Amino acid sequence: MEKVNTMSDSFPILLVAALGGWSNIRSLETVALTRLRVDLIDESRFDAERLQQAGVLAVMPFANHVYHLLIGPEAPRYMEILS
């Protein structure tokens, strides 16, 4: 069964909270039209479970505090809201 993305209007708020708050986000950008790339200051404040509860389809960790969050085709819209 395919996982359905159930993000709501509160998604941007939930996303920032799960990333540890604005003060923990070094940078945030759209990648490949379906993902957000986030560079964090303190990874211990990152909560992948809360991200998935909020509607993030997958979390892909990279080196140096960088994560890709698979959002789906709405990623650019959410990036615009968060900018």
The first five atom37 places (N, CA, C, CB, O) and aatype in JSON, in Angstrom:
{
  "aatype": [12, 6, 11, 19, 2, 16, 12, 15, 3, 15, 13, 14, 9, 10, 10, 19, 0, 0, 10, 7, 7, 17, 15, 2, 9, 1, 15, 10, 6, 16, 19, 0, 10, 16, 1, 10, 1, 19, 3, 10, 9, 3, 6, 15, 1, 13, 3, 0, 6, 1, 10, 5, 5, 0, 7, 19, 10, 0, 19, 12, 14, 13, 0, 2, 8, 19, 18, 8, 10, 10, 9, 7, 14, 6, 0, 14, 1, 18, 12, 6, 9, 10, 15],
  "atom_mask": [
    [1, 1, 1, 1, 1],
    [1, 1, 1, 1, 1],
    [1, 1, 1, 1, 1],
    [1, 1, 1, 1, 1],
    [1, 1, 1, 1, 1],
    [1, 1, 1, 1, 1],
    [1, 1, 1, 1, 1],
    [1, 1, 1, 1, 1],
    [1, 1, 1, 1, 1],
    [1, 1, 1, 1, 1],
    [1, 1, 1, 1, 1],
    [1, 1, 1, 1, 1],
    [1, 1, 1, 1, 1],
    [1, 1, 1, 1, 1],
    [1, 1, 1, 1, 1],
    [1, 1, 1, 1, 1],
    [1, 1, 1, 1, 1],
    [1, 1, 1, 1, 1],
    [1, 1, 1, 1, 1],
    [1, 1, 1, 0, 1],
    [1, 1, 1, 0, 1],
    [1, 1, 1, 1, 1],
    [1, 1, 1, 1, 1],
    [1, 1, 1, 1, 1],
    [1, 1, 1, 1, 1],
    [1, 1, 1, 1, 1],
    [1, 1, 1, 1, 1],
    [1, 1, 1, 1, 1],
    [1, 1, 1, 1, 1],
    [1, 1, 1, 1, 1],
    [1, 1, 1, 1, 1],
    [1, 1, 1, 1, 1],
    [1, 1, 1, 1, 1],
    [1, 1, 1, 1, 1],
    [1, 1, 1, 1, 1],
    [1, 1, 1, 1, 1],
    [1, 1, 1, 1, 1],
    [1, 1, 1, 1, 1],
    [1, 1, 1, 1, 1],
    [1, 1, 1, 1, 1],
    [1, 1, 1, 1, 1],
    [1, 1, 1, 1, 1],
    [1, 1, 1, 1, 1],
    [1, 1, 1, 1, 1],
    [1, 1, 1, 1, 1],
    [1, 1, 1, 1, 1],
    [1, 1, 1, 1, 1],
    [1, 1, 1, 1, 1],
    [1, 1, 1, 1, 1],
    [1, 1, 1, 1, 1],
    [1, 1, 1, 1, 1],
    [1, 1, 1, 1, 1],
    [1, 1, 1, 1, 1],
    [1, 1, 1, 1, 1],
    [1, 1, 1, 0, 1],
    [1, 1, 1, 1, 1],
    [1, 1, 1, 1, 1],
    [1, 1, 1, 1, 1],
    [1, 1, 1, 1, 1],
    [1, 1, 1, 1, 1],
    [1, 1, 1, 1, 1],
    [1, 1, 1, 1, 1],
    [1, 1, 1, 1, 1],
    [1, 1, 1, 1, 1],
    [1, 1, 1, 1, 1],
    [1, 1, 1, 1, 1],
    [1, 1, 1, 1, 1],
    [1, 1, 1, 1, 1],
    [1, 1, 1, 1, 1],
    [1, 1, 1, 1, 1],
    [1, 1, 1, 1, 1],
    [1, 1, 1, 0, 1],
    [1, 1, 1, 1, 1],
    [1, 1, 1, 1, 1],
    [1, 1, 1, 1, 1],
    [1, 1, 1, 1, 1],
    [1, 1, 1, 1, 1],
    [1, 1, 1, 1, 1],
    [1, 1, 1, 1, 1],
    [1, 1, 1, 1, 1],
    [1, 1, 1, 1, 1],
    [1, 1, 1, 1, 1],
    [1, 1, 1, 1, 1]
  ],
  "atom_positions": [
    [[0.84, -1.18, 0.0], [0.0, 0.0, 0.0], [0.89, 1.25, 0.0], [-0.95, 0.0, 1.22], [1.84, 1.34, 0.77]],
    [[0.57, 2.18, -0.86], [1.34, 3.42, -0.98], [1.02, 4.36, 0.19], [1.06, 4.12, -2.32], [-0.14, 4.53, 0.56]],
    [[2.07, 4.95, 0.75], [1.88, 5.91, 1.83], [1.35, 7.21, 1.25], [3.19, 6.14, 2.62], [1.91, 7.73, 0.28]],
    [[0.29, 7.74, 1.83], [-0.31, 8.97, 1.35], [0.21, 10.13, 2.19], [-1.85, 8.9, 1.41], [0.24, 10.05, 3.42]],
    [[0.61, 11.19, 1.52], [1.09, 12.37, 2.2], [-0.11, 13.14, 2.73], [1.96, 13.26, 1.25], [-0.95, 13.59, 1.96]],
    [[-0.19, 13.3, 4.05], [-1.35, 13.92, 4.69], [-0.98, 15.23, 5.37], [-1.97, 12.97, 5.69], [-1.43, 15.48, 6.49]],
    [[-0.17, 16.05, 4.74], [0.26, 17.31, 5.34], [-0.9, 18.28, 5.43], [1.42, 17.92, 4.54], [-1.78, 18.31, 4.56]],
    [[-0.9, 19.07, 6.47], [-1.95, 20.04, 6.7], [-1.37, 21.45, 6.63], [-2.63, 19.8, 8.05], [-0.18, 21.64, 6.37]],
    [[-2.25, 22.42, 6.87], [-1.8, 23.82, 6.89], [-0.8, 24.07, 8.01], [-2.99, 24.75, 7.05], [-0.02, 25.02, 7.93]],
    [[-0.81, 23.24, 9.03], [0.12, 23.41, 10.14], [1.48, 22.77, 9.86], [-0.47, 22.82, 11.42], [2.38, 22.83, 10.69]],
    [[1.63, 22.15, 8.68], [2.87, 21.46, 8.36], [4.12, 22.32, 8.54], [2.81, 20.95, 6.96], [5.08, 21.85, 9.15]],
    [[4.17, 23.55, 8.03], [5.39, 24.34, 8.2], [5.78, 24.54, 9.67], [5.22, 25.7, 7.55], [6.96, 24.5, 10.01]],
    [[4.8, 24.74, 10.53], [5.07, 24.93, 11.96], [5.6, 23.64, 12.56], [3.79, 25.38, 12.71], [6.57, 23.66, 13.32]],
    [[4.98, 22.52, 12.22], [5.42, 21.21, 12.73], [6.82, 20.87, 12.22], [4.43, 20.12, 12.32], [7.63, 20.3, 12.95]],
    [[7.09, 21.22, 10.97], [8.4, 20.96, 10.37], [9.5, 21.7, 11.13], [8.41, 21.37, 8.89], [10.5, 21.11, 11.53]],
    [[9.31, 23.0, 11.33], [10.32, 23.8, 12.03], [10.52, 23.28, 13.45], [9.91, 25.29, 12.06], [11.66, 23.21, 13.92]],
    [[9.45, 22.92, 14.13], [9.57, 22.39, 15.49], [10.37, 21.09, 15.51], [8.18, 22.16, 16.1], [11.23, 20.91, 16.37]],
    [[10.1, 20.19, 14.56], [10.81, 18.91, 14.51], [12.28, 19.07, 14.13], [10.12, 17.98, 13.51], [13.1, 18.2, 14.43]],
    [[12.61, 20.18, 13.48], [14.0, 20.45, 13.11], [14.76, 21.13, 14.25], [14.06, 21.31, 11.86], [15.95, 21.42, 14.12]],
    [[14.08, 21.4, 15.35], [14.73, 22.02, 16.49], [14.54, 23.52, 16.58], [0.0, 0.0, 0.0], [15.23, 24.19, 17.35]],
    [[13.6, 24.05, 15.81], [13.31, 25.48, 15.84], [14.15, 26.26, 14.83], [0.0, 0.0, 0.0], [15.16, 25.76, 14.32]],
    [[13.72, 27.48, 14.55], [14.43, 28.33, 13.58], [15.89, 28.53, 13.95], [13.74, 29.68, 13.45], [16.75, 28.6, 13.08]],
    [[16.16, 28.63, 15.24], [17.54, 28.89, 15.67], [18.47, 27.71, 15.38], [17.58, 29.2, 17.16], [19.69, 27.85, 15.46]],
    [[17.91, 26.55, 15.04], [18.71, 25.37, 14.75], [18.9, 25.14, 13.24], [18.07, 24.15, 15.37], [19.64, 24.23, 12.84]],
    [[18.25, 25.94, 12.42], [18.32, 25.75, 10.97], [19.34, 26.7, 10.37], [16.92, 25.97, 10.32], [19.15, 27.92, 10.36]],
    [[20.43, 26.14, 9.88], [21.48, 26.94, 9.23], [21.03, 27.35, 7.82], [22.82, 26.15, 9.16], [21.21, 28.5, 7.42]],
    [[20.45, 26.4, 7.08], [19.92, 26.71, 5.75], [18.83, 25.72, 5.39], [21.05, 26.68, 4.68], [18.77, 24.6, 5.91]],
    [[17.96, 26.15, 4.48], [16.83, 25.35, 4.03], [16.59, 25.7, 2.57], [15.54, 25.6, 4.91], [16.47, 26.88, 2.22]],
    [[16.52, 24.68, 1.7], [16.31, 24.94, 0.28], [15.59, 23.78, -0.38], [17.65, 25.2, -0.43], [15.59, 22.66, 0.13]],
    [[14.96, 24.05, -1.52], [14.29, 23.02, -2.3], [15.31, 22.25, -3.13], [13.2, 23.64, -3.21], [16.24, 22.84, -3.68]],
    [[15.12, 20.93, -3.21], [16.0, 20.07, -4.0], [15.11, 19.15, -4.85], [16.98, 19.23, -3.09], [14.19, 18.52, -4.32]],
    [[15.37, 19.08, -6.13], [14.71, 18.12, -7.03], [13.18, 18.21, -7.01], [15.12, 16.73, -6.66], [12.51, 17.22, -7.32]],
    [[12.62, 19.35, -6.67], [11.19, 19.63, -6.69], [10.34, 18.78, -5.75], [10.69, 19.44, -8.07], [9.14, 19.03, -5.63]],
    [[10.91, 17.81, -5.08], [10.13, 16.98, -4.16], [10.72, 16.93, -2.76], [10.02, 15.57, -4.7], [10.15, 16.33, -1.85]],
    [[11.87, 17.58, -2.59], [12.57, 17.49, -1.3], [12.99, 18.86, -0.8], [13.8, 16.58, -1.43], [13.15, 19.81, -1.57]],
    [[13.16, 18.92, 0.51], [13.79, 20.07, 1.14], [15.13, 19.6, 1.69], [12.89, 20.69, 2.26], [15.22, 18.54, 2.31]],
    [[16.14, 20.39, 1.47], [17.48, 20.12, 2.02], [17.66, 21.05, 3.2], [18.63, 20.32, 0.93], [17.52, 22.26, 3.08]],
    [[17.97, 20.46, 4.35], [18.15, 21.26, 5.56], [19.53, 21.01, 6.15], [17.05, 20.94, 6.59], [19.99, 19.87, 6.24]],
    [[20.17, 22.08, 6.54], [21.47, 22.03, 7.21], [21.25, 22.51, 8.63], [22.58, 22.9, 6.45], [20.86, 23.66, 8.85]],
    [[21.48, 21.63, 9.59], [21.2, 21.94, 10.99], [22.46, 22.33, 11.76], [20.54, 20.75, 11.67], [23.57, 21.96, 11.38]],
    [[22.27, 23.07, 12.81], [23.37, 23.46, 13.69], [23.63, 22.36, 14.72], [23.07, 24.8, 14.39], [24.78, 21.98, 14.93]],
    [[22.56, 21.86, 15.35], [22.67, 20.86, 16.42], [21.76, 19.68, 16.1], [22.31, 21.47, 17.81], [20.55, 19.77, 16.26]],
    [[22.35, 18.58, 15.64], [21.56, 17.4, 15.26], [20.79, 16.78, 16.42], [22.46, 16.36, 14.65], [19.8, 16.08, 16.19]],
    [[21.21, 17.01, 17.64], [20.51, 16.42, 18.79], [19.1, 17.0, 18.95], [21.33, 16.65, 20.07], [18.27, 16.42, 19.64]],
    [[18.83, 18.13, 18.33], [17.51, 18.77, 18.4], [16.59, 18.32, 17.27], [17.66, 20.29, 18.36], [15.43, 18.72, 17.21]],
    [[17.09, 17.48, 16.36], [16.37, 16.97, 15.2], [15.52, 15.78, 15.61], [17.36, 16.57, 14.06], [16.01, 14.89, 16.31]],
    [[14.25, 15.73, 15.21], [13.34, 14.65, 15.58], [12.68, 14.05, 14.33], [12.26, 15.17, 16.58], [11.65, 14.54, 13.87]],
    [[13.3, 13.01, 13.79], [12.81, 12.37, 12.56], [11.41, 11.79, 12.74], [13.77, 11.27, 12.11], [10.6, 11.84, 11.81]],
    [[11.12, 11.26, 13.9], [9.79, 10.68, 14.15], [8.71, 11.75, 14.05], [9.75, 10.0, 15.53], [7.65, 11.52, 13.46]],
    [[8.96, 12.91, 14.63], [7.99, 14.02, 14.55], [7.81, 14.49, 13.12], [8.43, 15.19, 15.44], [6.71, 14.87, 12.72]],
    [[8.89, 14.47, 12.33], [8.78, 14.86, 10.92], [7.85, 13.92, 10.18], [10.17, 14.87, 10.24], [6.99, 14.36, 9.42]],
    [[8.0, 12.63, 10.4], [7.15, 11.66, 9.72], [5.71, 11.75, 10.21], [7.69, 10.24, 9.92], [4.78, 11.55, 9.42]],
    [[5.51, 12.04, 11.49], [4.16, 12.24, 12.0], [3.5, 13.46, 11.36], [4.18, 12.39, 13.53], [2.29, 13.49, 11.16]],
    [[4.32, 14.46, 11.03], [3.81, 15.68, 10.4], [3.45, 15.47, 8.93], [4.84, 16.79, 10.51], [2.68, 16.24, 8.37]],
    [[4.01, 14.42, 8.31], [3.7, 14.14, 6.91], [4.89, 14.0, 5.99], [0.0, 0.0, 0.0], [4.71, 13.77, 4.79]],
    [[6.1, 14.15, 6.51], [7.3, 13.95, 5.68], [7.34, 12.47, 5.29], [8.61, 14.38, 6.45], [7.23, 11.59, 6.15]],
    [[7.51, 12.19, 4.01], [7.46, 10.82, 3.52], [8.71, 10.02, 3.86], [7.26, 10.82, 2.03], [8.63, 8.82, 4.12]],
    [[9.87, 10.68, 3.85], [11.14, 10.01, 4.17], [12.16, 11.05, 4.58], [11.66, 9.17, 2.96], [12.11, 12.2, 4.16]],
    [[13.1, 10.61, 5.42], [14.2, 11.46, 5.87], [15.49, 10.78, 5.45], [14.16, 11.69, 7.44], [15.74, 9.63, 5.79]],
    [[16.32, 11.51, 4.7], [17.59, 10.96, 4.21], [18.74, 11.74, 4.82], [17.66, 11.01, 2.65], [18.96, 12.9, 4.47]],
    [[19.48, 11.12, 5.74], [20.61, 11.83, 6.36], [21.83, 11.85, 5.44], [20.98, 11.17, 7.69], [22.11, 10.87, 4.73]],
    [[22.53, 12.96, 5.45], [23.79, 13.1, 4.74], [24.84, 13.55, 5.75], [23.67, 14.13, 3.55], [24.53, 13.7, 6.94]],
    [[26.05, 13.76, 5.32], [27.14, 14.16, 6.22], [26.98, 15.61, 6.67], [28.5, 13.97, 5.53], [26.28, 16.41, 6.04]],
    [[27.65, 15.93, 7.76], [27.76, 17.31, 8.24], [26.43, 17.99, 8.54], [28.49, 18.12, 7.23], [26.21, 19.13, 8.13]],
    [[25.55, 17.31, 9.26], [24.3, 17.91, 9.74], [23.29, 18.22, 8.64], [24.61, 19.17, 10.49], [22.4, 19.04, 8.84]],
    [[23.42, 17.57, 7.48], [22.53, 17.83, 6.35], [21.55, 16.67, 6.19], [23.35, 18.03, 5.04], [21.92, 15.5, 6.28]],
    [[20.28, 17.03, 5.96], [19.22, 16.05, 5.74], [18.41, 16.46, 4.53], [18.31, 15.91, 7.0], [18.23, 17.65, 4.27]],
    [[17.93, 15.47, 3.77], [16.95, 15.71, 2.73], [15.63, 15.17, 3.25], [17.37, 15.03, 1.35], [15.56, 14.04, 3.73]],
    [[14.6, 15.97, 3.15], [13.27, 15.59, 3.59], [12.4, 15.41, 2.36], [12.66, 16.66, 4.56], [12.14, 16.37, 1.63]],
    [[11.94, 14.19, 2.12], [11.07, 13.92, 0.98], [9.66, 14.39, 1.33], [11.08, 12.39, 0.61], [9.0, 13.83, 2.2]],
    [[9.23, 15.43, 0.64], [7.94, 16.05, 0.91], [6.92, 15.67, -0.16], [8.09, 17.58, 0.98], [5.75, 15.48, 0.15]],
    [[7.37, 15.56, -1.39], [6.48, 15.33, -2.52], [6.39, 16.6, -3.35], [0.0, 0.0, 0.0], [7.17, 17.53, -3.15]],
    [[5.44, 16.64, -4.29], [5.36, 17.78, -5.21], [5.03, 19.11, -4.54], [4.33, 17.49, -6.25], [5.16, 20.16, -5.18]],
    [[4.63, 19.09, -3.29], [4.32, 20.33, -2.57], [5.56, 20.98, -1.97], [3.32, 20.04, -1.46], [5.46, 22.05, -1.38]],
    [[6.73, 20.37, -2.11], [7.96, 20.9, -1.5], [8.22, 22.36, -1.87], [9.14, 20.06, -1.92], [8.52, 23.15, -0.97]],
    [[8.13, 22.76, -3.14], [8.4, 24.17, -3.46], [7.41, 25.12, -2.78], [8.34, 24.37, -4.96], [7.79, 26.22, -2.36]],
    [[6.16, 24.72, -2.67], [5.15, 25.56, -2.01], [5.48, 25.75, -0.54], [3.74, 24.95, -2.17], [5.4, 26.86, -0.02]],
    [[5.86, 24.67, 0.13], [6.22, 24.79, 1.55], [7.5, 25.6, 1.72], [6.39, 23.4, 2.17], [7.64, 26.34, 2.7]],
    [[8.43, 25.47, 0.79], [9.65, 26.27, 0.86], [9.32, 27.75, 0.75], [10.65, 25.85, -0.24], [9.9, 28.58, 1.44]],
    [[8.38, 28.07, -0.12], [7.95, 29.46, -0.28], [7.32, 29.99, 1.01], [6.95, 29.59, -1.45], [7.58, 31.13, 1.41]],
    [[6.52, 29.18, 1.65], [5.9, 29.57, 2.92], [6.96, 29.79, 3.99], [4.89, 28.5, 3.39], [6.86, 30.73, 4.78]],
    [[7.96, 28.94, 4.02], [9.01, 29.01, 5.05], [10.03, 30.12, 4.8], [9.72, 27.69, 5.15], [10.79, 30.48, 5.7]],
    [[10.07, 30.64, 3.59], [11.07, 31.67, 3.26], [10.72, 33.02, 3.83], [11.22, 31.79, 1.76], [11.46, 33.99, 3.64]]
  ]
}
